[in-house]
């Protein structure tokens, strides 16, 4: 590890843009990965149980409503 302890204020504009872009990319990738696992997990469970749904969009709406109801019940 380097002994360079430069702060964000000491970076030039290009380094700041690269740092912020990398952090945003990591956050978006991790959230997308987690939601993708849940989405395809529901698709797999529904396939094993024989549950039929009209489209992948309807499954997405179900997963989103499932999350919203889960958040509301956890807060209550």
C-alpha positions in Angstrom: 0.0 0.0 0.0 1.2 3.4 -0.8 2.0 6.1 1.7 0.2 8.7 -0.5 -2.7 9.9 1.7 -4.1 12.4 -0.8 -7.7 13.5 -0.1 -10.5 14.0 -2.5 -9.9 17.8 -2.4 -6.3 17.4 -3.6 -7.3 15.5 -6.7 -7.6 17.2 -10.1 -10.8 17.2 -12.1 -10.1 14.1 -14.1 -9.2 12.1 -11.0 -12.4 13.2 -9.3 -14.6 12.3 -12.2 -12.9 8.8 -12.4 -13.4 8.3 -8.7 -17.0 9.3 -8.6 -17.8 7.3 -11.8 -16.2 4.2 -10.3 -18.1 4.5 -7.1 -21.4 5.0 -8.9 -20.7 2.1 -11.2 -19.9 -0.2 -8.2 -23.2 0.8 -6.5 -25.3 0.4 -9.6 -23.6 -3.0 -10.4 -24.1 -4.4 -6.9 -27.8 -3.3 -6.7 -28.5 -4.7 -10.2 -26.7 -7.9 -9.4 -28.7 -8.4 -6.2 -32.0 -7.5 -7.9 -31.2 -9.8 -10.8 -30.6 -12.7 -8.4 -33.9 -12.1 -6.7 -35.7 -11.7 -10.1 -34.3 -14.9 -11.6 -34.7 -16.7 -8.3 -38.5 -16.0 -8.4 -38.6 -17.1 -12.1 -36.9 -20.3 -11.1 -39.1 -21.0 -8.1 -42.2 -20.2 -10.2 -41.0 -22.6 -12.9 -40.4 -25.4 -10.5 -43.8 -24.9 -8.9 -45.6 -24.6 -12.2 -46.7 -21.0 -11.7 -47.5 -19.3 -15.0 -47.1 -15.6 -15.7 -47.9 -13.6 -18.8 -44.5 -12.0 -19.4 -41.2 -11.2 -17.8 -42.6 -7.7 -17.2 -45.5 -9.0 -15.1 -42.9 -11.0 -13.1 -41.0 -7.7 -12.6 -44.1 -5.9 -11.4 -44.7 -8.8 -8.9 -41.2 -8.6 -7.6 -41.4 -4.8 -7.2 -44.7 -5.0 -5.4 -43.3 -7.8 -3.2 -40.4 -5.5 -2.2 -42.7 -2.6 -1.5 -45.1 -4.6 0.7 -42.1 -6.2 2.4 -40.6 -2.8 3.2 -43.9 -1.4 4.5 -44.5 -4.5 6.7 -40.9 -4.3 8.1 -41.3 -0.6 9.0 -44.7 -1.2 10.6 
